[in-house]
């Protein structure tokens, strides 16, 4: 499936203002390419946010909801969005260029064998292919970037590049809370069991912090709860894909 996927950012149930600017950019890119536009939001208790997205002119809204995503971690968000992208195979994935996106989006892009085109201020088509524009040397120079490889193409949109009120109102398809939620629920639990001891704390369940005192003991308690030995499986262990 081709299309443009916009990954929105929310914190504590409130939208980051740059998400709407990125949505406007995604809708414009999709229109010029003749592709459908999609949006996704990740977290816990995001039903109202997903419903709000459903009133925008989008082909579909993906609500990636799970308890492990309540508190942001780069590992958790990268794992969940990797599953989403592999399931729906968009051609382009856009993010707001926030501190959070700078933290996890390069990791996510690397899992697809590509890089993140960051700080995009505009784009234009060349032979039907988008060319993304970045500013260099504090805005003194504009540089064109075209992604190589099969895709998907990952890009983050700089603040102020698009008006946050220029997104198009519409109605997304019903069923935005469908099987994807149950699918991620089953996929993320094996991922949590496979984490290293210190890395497990970064999901926010233990609060001890990465590498700080007490993190290993808390992870061991979790391992005893799920009846698994405390081995050191790689953090990048693939998630099991349900049938």
Order of alpha helices (4+ residues) and beta strands (2+ residues): beta-beta-beta-alpha-beta-alpha-beta-alpha-beta-alpha-beta-beta-beta-beta-alpha-alpha-alpha
